[in-house]
Amino acid sequence: MTFQDKLAAGRFVITAEVTPPVSFDRADLLAKALPLKGLADAVNLTDGAGARPHMSALTAAAILVQEGIEPILQFTCRDRNRIALQSDLIAAAASGVRNLLMLRGDDPSAGDQPDAKAVFDLDARGLLETARILRDKGELPTSRKVTGRAEFFLGGADNPIDPPPGWEPKGLAGKIAAGAQFVQTQFCMDAGVVRRYLARLAEHGIKDLSILIGIAPLRSARSALWMKEKLFGTIIPNALVARMEAASDPTAEGRAICIELIGELSNIAGVAGVHIMAPNNDAAAPAVIAEARKSVPRLAN
């Protein structure tokens, strides 16, 4: 079953994120990705995360297809105009890449080459719409026909919030209208917030979208605080930070918290799965997924 098939069948899925290496050697990519084979239902490949260069995400995704690992290719709007983005979408389909996550991308000022020129010719919704037209009509936005077939499964990003009175999910609704079929969210380590966020989405008619909640195997109380304060949209309860501070082995405690949260989220109606992001902590994701598949009933079946 493909990632899309599993979601359609109601399976609770786990995806994990890999940042392609700053390397000419594909073996360095596989050292990160192969431990996830057979554990993660799909593996995200970041596209210039943090506005820093690394091995092309498109090339990395093609390599994973060759290795029997289903990728989710992240596309950012920061570095390419619409001509280059359309060319890369065609290349993705030709490489057997089905799953695409459309993102705005971090501003170059956040990276290691702040003088780089940002493009942003399209936004995430425009890129979703472009990919949808390529898939459904087999043509470019100019109406020029493209031979062959693209079987894209299209995703977008969202930030779960504890919705205040009057809040409406306008941004997410726009991405759905543009073609989003699944969503992977920013870090949200609070199941209560997830419940309230999903309830508000349902009130506004968003019920059939496959939503994967972003979570992390925390490494330390310090890193948890940094994420909470520096990564926009991240939700980490103070109680979890305190738990990390009190732990004799914070790394093990972070993995335990992550596994517990997977179990809790798997029981919330409307949560289709989790997306594990473990920057600079690559070894944690396979260990967490392996343990979750043993201990979480919805995953063990």
JOQUI-V187622 format. One record per residue. RES is the residue in three letters. OMEGA is omega in whole degrees, -180 to 180 (* if undefined). D_LAST is the distance of its C-alpha to the last C-alpha in whole Angstrom. Layout:
BEGIN
RES_OMEGA_D_LAST / RES_OMEGA_D_LAST
END
This chain:
BEGIN
MET_175_16 / THR_174_18 / PHE_179_17 / GLN_179_19 / ASP_-178_17 / LYS_178_13 / LEU_-180_15 / ALA_-180_17 / ALA_179_14 / GLY_176_13 / ARG_173_10 / PHE_-171_10 / VAL_175_12 / ILE_172_14 / THR_180_18 / ALA_-174_20 / GLU_176_24 / VAL_171_27 / THR_179_30 / PRO_-174_32 / PRO_170_35 / VAL_-170_38 / SER_171_39 / PHE_-169_40 / ASP_180_38 / ARG_179_35 / ALA_179_33 / ASP_173_33 / LEU_-177_31 / LEU_176_29 / ALA_177_29 / LYS_-170_27 / ALA_-175_25 / LEU_176_24 / PRO_180_22 / LEU_-178_19 / LYS_-179_19 / GLY_178_15 / LEU_178_14 / ALA_178_15 / ASP_173_15 / ALA_-176_19 / VAL_176_21 / ASN_174_24 / LEU_-176_28 / THR_-176_30 / ASP_180_34 / GLY_-178_37 / ALA_-179_35 / GLY_-178_37 / ALA_178_40 / ARG_-178_40 / PRO_172_40 / HIS_176_38 / MET_-180_37 / SER_178_36 / ALA_179_33 / LEU_177_34 / THR_178_34 / ALA_179_32 / ALA_178_29 / ALA_178_31 / ILE_180_30 / LEU_176_27 / VAL_179_27 / GLN_-178_29 / GLU_178_26 / GLY_177_23 / ILE_-178_22 / GLU_-179_21 / PRO_163_24 / ILE_-175_24 / LEU_176_28 / GLN_176_30 / PHE_174_33 / THR_-178_36 / CYS_-171_39 / ARG_-163_41 / ASP_-172_43 / ARG_173_43 / ASN_-173_45 / ARG_178_44 / ILE_180_45 / ALA_179_43 / LEU_178_40 / GLN_178_40 / SER_-180_41 / ASP_174_38 / LEU_177_36 / ILE_179_37 / ALA_179_37 / ALA_179_33 / ALA_180_33 / ALA_-180_35 / SER_180_33 / GLY_179_29 / VAL_-176_28 / ARG_-170_26 / ASN_-178_25 / LEU_175_28 / LEU_-175_28 / MET_-175_32 / LEU_175_33 / ARG_-177_37 / GLY_179_37 / ASP_177_39 / ASP_180_42 / PRO_180_44 / SER_180_46 / ALA_-172_43 / GLY_-175_43 / ASP_175_45 / GLN_-171_47 / PRO_178_48 / ASP_179_51 / ALA_-178_49 / LYS_176_49 / ALA_-179_46 / VAL_180_46 / PHE_176_44 / ASP_174_45 / LEU_167_42 / ASP_-175_40 / ALA_179_36 / ARG_177_36 / GLY_179_39 / LEU_175_37 / LEU_-179_34 / GLU_178_37 / THR_-180_38 / ALA_179_35 / ARG_179_34 / ILE_177_38 / LEU_-178_37 / ARG_-170_34 / ASP_-177_35 / LYS_-177_39 / GLY_-180_39 / GLU_175_42 / LEU_178_43 / PRO_176_44 / THR_-175_47 / SER_175_46 / ARG_-176_47 / LYS_176_45 / VAL_-179_42 / THR_-176_41 / GLY_-176_38 / ARG_174_35 / ALA_-180_33 / GLU_-174_29 / PHE_168_28 / PHE_-163_25 / LEU_-178_27 / GLY_174_26 / GLY_-179_29 / ALA_175_29 / ASP_176_29 / ASN_175_30 / PRO_175_28 / ILE_170_31 / ASP_-164_32 / PRO_175_34 / PRO_177_37 / PRO_177_39 / GLY_-179_40 / TRP_177_37 / GLU_-178_36 / PRO_-174_34 / LYS_-179_36 / GLY_179_35 / LEU_179_32 / ALA_178_33 / GLY_179_36 / LYS_177_33 / ILE_179_31 / ALA_-180_34 / ALA_177_35 / GLY_-177_32 / ALA_178_29 / GLN_175_25 / PHE_-179_23 / VAL_168_24 / GLN_-171_24 / THR_169_25 / GLN_179_27 / PHE_172_26 / CYS_-175_25 / MET_-178_24 / ASP_-177_25 / ALA_178_22 / GLY_177_25 / VAL_180_27 / VAL_180_24 / ARG_-178_24 / ARG_177_28 / TYR_-179_28 / LEU_178_25 / ALA_179_27 / ARG_176_30 / LEU_-179_29 / ALA_178_28 / GLU_-179_31 / HIS_172_33 / GLY_179_31 / ILE_-173_28 / LYS_-172_25 / ASP_179_23 / LEU_177_23 / SER_-175_20 / ILE_177_21 / LEU_-176_19 / ILE_179_21 / GLY_179_23 / ILE_-177_22 / ALA_166_24 / PRO_-175_23 / LEU_-179_27 / ARG_-176_29 / SER_175_32 / ALA_-180_33 / ARG_180_36 / SER_177_34 / ALA_178_32 / LEU_179_35 / TRP_178_36 / MET_-177_33 / LYS_-174_34 / GLU_-171_38 / LYS_-177_38 / LEU_-175_35 / PHE_176_35 / GLY_-178_33 / THR_177_31 / ILE_175_30 / ILE_-178_29 / PRO_178_30 / ASN_-180_33 / ALA_178_31 / LEU_176_29 / VAL_179_32 / ALA_178_33 / ARG_177_30 / MET_180_31 / GLU_-176_34 / ALA_-174_34 / ALA_176_31 / SER_177_33 / ASP_-175_31 / PRO_-179_30 / THR_177_28 / ALA_179_25 / GLU_178_26 / GLY_177_25 / ARG_-180_22 / ALA_177_21 / ILE_-179_22 / CYS_180_20 / ILE_178_16 / GLU_-179_17 / LEU_175_18 / ILE_179_15 / GLY_-179_13 / GLU_-179_16 / LEU_-179_16 / SER_-180_12 / ASN_180_14 / ILE_178_17 / ALA_180_18 / GLY_175_19 / VAL_-177_17 / ALA_-178_16 / GLY_178_15 / VAL_176_17 / HIS_-176_20 / ILE_175_20 / MET_-177_24 / ALA_-178_26 / PRO_-178_29 / ASN_-179_31 / ASN_-170_28 / ASP_-175_26 / ALA_-176_25 / ALA_-173_23 / ALA_179_20 / PRO_-179_19 / ALA_179_19 / VAL_-178_17 / ILE_-180_14 / ALA_-179_14 / GLU_179_14 / ALA_-180_12 / ARG_175_9 / LYS_-167_9 / SER_-179_10 / VAL_-174_9 / PRO_-176_6 / ARG_177_6 / LEU_-176_6 / ALA_-177_4 / ASN_*_0
END
